[in-house]
Amino acid sequence: MRVHFHGAAGEVTGSMHLVEAAGKRILLDCGLVQGSPEADARNFAPFPFDPADIDALILSHGHIDHVGRVPRLTLSGFNGPIYAQAATVDLLPIMLMDSASLQENDAERSNRKRKPGQPKALPLYTREDVRGALSQLRPLPYAARTELFPGIEVAFRDAGHILGSSIVELWADGRKLVFSGDLGMRNAPILRDPVQIAEADLLLLESTYGNRNHRERDETVRELGEIFDAAWREGGNVLIPAFAVGRTQELLYWFARHWNDWDMSRWRIFLDSPMASKVVQVYDRHHALFDAEAREVWRGTPNPFRLPNLRVTETAEESMAINRIHGGAIIIAGNGMASGGRILHHMRQCLPKRQTRMVFVGFQAEGTIGRRLVDGARWVRIHGHDVRVNAHRHTVGGLSAHADQHGLLDWYAGFSTPPPVALVHGEDLAREALAGEIHEAHGVQAVLARPGMQLEV
């Protein structure tokens, strides 16, 4: 068995790893590279392998940095099966159709500004391309060990990151490869804890937060309540960029849990994301994947997805109307790194106002507007306009969907024998810190995966 690293090897987007085993070529993830115009351009580059030679694709979960280039892969000649956990299969049409719509809109916008002689902009893929890719999906349940090809078996285990997220176990050539995908935090709300794996001959381990630890979740939730209270007293709006899958559902969960003590009924709450409203419906269909406490909350009043003052805005006109509200609104909108989507329109209107509270609840990748704001930028450029940042900024890391350094180390320590490990899905500072901790605790020298690197299992 041989592993080739092609994406999320030194960065946190573009997840893509190729496994050669038992005469077959299996791709793990096919994610979008995100963060900057340069990153966008990389998505158009040819794949570093012939997609027609790939026998199967395995997806760890539905976030776009893990699945966003799947239609591009099928366009380029891949026609094999695409395996994912059943809830992930339910999420993929929503995620990929939204991505295609953004691609089409970006191309249309560029062509309107195109000067004579400039080449016409094309989308990375279209909604019709997505429909073709979706026909290749094959859902699998958790825990079932399934033969993909003679001599190659796979099993998905709950990763606790988002609905349907999976740790991938792959057996071939008498060896076992484990790909962590993205691991969630233990004791996080809604989802179950990541399943512990006992054995591996090689582990591909995510390292997004390999150099830091989150605040205790109770402290984070208390901070959220304090932010809302301060914003109400100052008469401002609260802006929360959040991905449609994961953080959005957790935020609504906490609104319901703290309905009375946060006095949530006084707010106008907007979920400004047509995609998020569809994702909510998928979560509603998969209560069996929730932990026991979450199932109890869903049976209570108010239901997190049916808060009496929650309004889901579908159309662009409804979204624009929110900007006429100058205080008393909590606006959750995509995308989570403020690198595109409806949140940018609200930021352009609200960032100059001192009474605005900007709350970041997830990782902000290098090159994104979200990262620049977290790093303290006083000006950001949005839709070609320089916007002064006077708003209060809050980074609420305890709501992250990713395990922190302690969580990653605890999960790794659960193997019966510490396996060789290659660190993926992390920036170098994070990976170096995690590698040092692994070596000190277990004597294992972790490999920092790089694009083009190969490892024998």
Secondary structure in CASP SS format (residue, H / E / C, confidence):
PFRMAT SS
TARGET T0000
AUTHOR 0000-0000-0000
METHOD secondary structure of the structure
MODEL  1
M C 1.00
R E 1.00
V E 1.00
H E 1.00
F E 1.00
H E 1.00
G E 1.00
A C 1.00
A C 1.00
G C 1.00
E C 1.00
V C 1.00
T C 1.00
G C 1.00
S C 1.00
M E 1.00
H E 1.00
L E 1.00
V E 1.00
E E 1.00
A E 1.00
A C 1.00
G C 1.00
K E 1.00
R E 1.00
I E 1.00
L E 1.00
L E 1.00
D C 1.00
C C 1.00
G C 1.00
L C 1.00
V C 1.00
Q C 1.00
G C 1.00
S C 1.00
P H 1.00
E H 1.00
A H 1.00
D H 1.00
A H 1.00
R H 1.00
N C 1.00
F C 1.00
A C 1.00
P C 1.00
F C 1.00
P C 1.00
F C 1.00
D C 1.00
P H 1.00
A H 1.00
D H 1.00
I C 1.00
D C 1.00
A E 1.00
L E 1.00
I E 1.00
L C 1.00
S C 1.00
H C 1.00
G C 1.00
H C 1.00
I H 1.00
D H 1.00
H H 1.00
V H 1.00
G C 1.00
R C 1.00
V H 1.00
P H 1.00
R H 1.00
L H 1.00
T H 1.00
L H 1.00
S C 1.00
G C 1.00
F C 1.00
N C 1.00
G C 1.00
P C 1.00
I E 1.00
Y E 1.00
A E 1.00
Q E 1.00
A H 1.00
A H 1.00
T H 1.00
V H 1.00
D H 1.00
L H 1.00
L H 1.00
P H 1.00
I H 1.00
M H 1.00
L H 1.00
M H 1.00
D H 1.00
S H 1.00
A H 1.00
S H 1.00
L H 1.00
Q H 1.00
E H 1.00
N H 1.00
D H 1.00
A H 1.00
E H 1.00
R H 1.00
S H 1.00
N H 1.00
R H 1.00
K C 1.00
R C 1.00
K C 1.00
P C 1.00
G C 1.00
Q C 1.00
P C 1.00
K C 1.00
A C 1.00
L C 1.00
P C 1.00
L C 1.00
Y C 1.00
T C 1.00
R H 1.00
E H 1.00
D H 1.00
V H 1.00
R H 1.00
G H 1.00
A H 1.00
L H 1.00
S C 1.00
Q C 1.00
L E 1.00
R E 1.00
P E 1.00
L E 1.00
P C 1.00
Y E 1.00
A C 1.00
A C 1.00
R C 1.00
T E 1.00
E E 1.00
L E 1.00
F E 1.00
P C 1.00
G C 1.00
I E 1.00
E E 1.00
V E 1.00
A E 1.00
F E 1.00
R E 1.00
D E 1.00
A C 1.00
G C 1.00
H C 1.00
I C 1.00
L C 1.00
G C 1.00
S C 1.00
S E 1.00
I E 1.00
V E 1.00
E E 1.00
L E 1.00
W E 1.00
A E 1.00
D C 1.00
G C 1.00
R E 1.00
K E 1.00
L E 1.00
V E 1.00
F E 1.00
S C 1.00
G C 1.00
D C 1.00
L C 1.00
G C 1.00
M C 1.00
R C 1.00
N C 1.00
A C 1.00
P C 1.00
I C 1.00
L E 1.00
R C 1.00
D C 1.00
P C 1.00
V C 1.00
Q C 1.00
I C 1.00
A C 1.00
E C 1.00
A C 1.00
D C 1.00
L E 1.00
L E 1.00
L E 1.00
L E 1.00
E E 1.00
S C 1.00
T C 1.00
Y E 1.00
G C 1.00
N C 1.00
R C 1.00
N C 1.00
H C 1.00
R C 1.00
E C 1.00
R H 1.00
D H 1.00
E H 1.00
T H 1.00
V H 1.00
R H 1.00
E H 1.00
L H 1.00
G H 1.00
E H 1.00
I H 1.00
F H 1.00
D H 1.00
A H 1.00
A H 1.00
W H 1.00
R H 1.00
E H 1.00
G C 1.00
G C 1.00
N C 1.00
V E 1.00
L E 1.00
I E 1.00
P E 1.00
A C 1.00
F C 1.00
A C 1.00
V C 1.00
G C 1.00
R H 1.00
T H 1.00
Q H 1.00
E H 1.00
L H 1.00
L H 1.00
Y H 1.00
W H 1.00
F H 1.00
A H 1.00
R H 1.00
H C 1.00
W C 1.00
N C 1.00
D C 1.00
W C 1.00
D C 1.00
M H 1.00
S H 1.00
R H 1.00
W C 1.00
R E 1.00
I E 1.00
F E 1.00
L E 1.00
D E 1.00
S C 1.00
P H 1.00
M H 1.00
A H 1.00
S H 1.00
K H 1.00
V H 1.00
V H 1.00
Q H 1.00
V H 1.00
Y H 1.00
D H 1.00
R H 1.00
H C 1.00
H H 1.00
A H 1.00
L H 1.00
F E 1.00
D C 1.00
A H 1.00
E H 1.00
A H 1.00
R H 1.00
E H 1.00
V H 1.00
W H 1.00
R H 1.00
G C 1.00
T C 1.00
P C 1.00
N C 1.00
P H 1.00
F H 1.00
R H 1.00
L C 1.00
P C 1.00
N C 1.00
L E 1.00
R E 1.00
V E 1.00
T C 1.00
E C 1.00
T C 1.00
A H 1.00
E H 1.00
E H 1.00
S H 1.00
M H 1.00
A H 1.00
I H 1.00
N C 1.00
R C 1.00
I C 1.00
H C 1.00
G C 1.00
G C 1.00
A E 1.00
I E 1.00
I E 1.00
I E 1.00
A E 1.00
G C 1.00
N C 1.00
G C 1.00
M C 1.00
A C 1.00
S C 1.00
G C 1.00
G C 1.00
R C 1.00
I H 1.00
L H 1.00
H H 1.00
H H 1.00
M H 1.00
R H 1.00
Q H 1.00
C H 1.00
L C 1.00
P C 1.00
K C 1.00
R C 1.00
Q C 1.00
T C 1.00
R E 1.00
M E 1.00
V E 1.00
F E 1.00
V C 1.00
G C 1.00
F C 1.00
Q C 1.00
A C 1.00
E C 1.00
G C 1.00
T C 1.00
I H 1.00
G H 1.00
R H 1.00
R H 1.00
L H 1.00
V H 1.00
D C 1.00
G C 1.00
A C 1.00
R C 1.00
W E 1.00
V E 1.00
R E 1.00
I E 1.00
H C 1.00
G C 1.00
H E 1.00
D E 1.00
V E 1.00
R E 1.00
V C 1.00
N C 1.00
A C 1.00
H E 1.00
R E 1.00
H E 1.00
T E 1.00
V C 1.00
G H 1.00
G H 1.00
L H 1.00
S C 1.00
A C 1.00
H C 1.00
A C 1.00
D E 1.00
Q H 1.00
H H 1.00
G H 1.00
L H 1.00
L H 1.00
D H 1.00
W H 1.00
Y H 1.00
A H 1.00
G C 1.00
F C 1.00
S C 1.00
T C 1.00
P C 1.00
P C 1.00
P C 1.00
V E 1.00
A E 1.00
L E 1.00
V E 1.00
H C 1.00
G C 1.00
E C 1.00
D H 1.00
L H 1.00
A H 1.00
R H 1.00
E H 1.00
A H 1.00
L H 1.00
A H 1.00
G H 1.00
E H 1.00
I H 1.00
H H 1.00
E H 1.00
A H 1.00
H H 1.00
G C 1.00
V C 1.00
Q C 1.00
A C 1.00
V E 1.00
L E 1.00
A C 1.00
R C 1.00
P C 1.00
G C 1.00
M C 1.00
Q E 1.00
L E 1.00
E E 1.00
V C 1.00
END
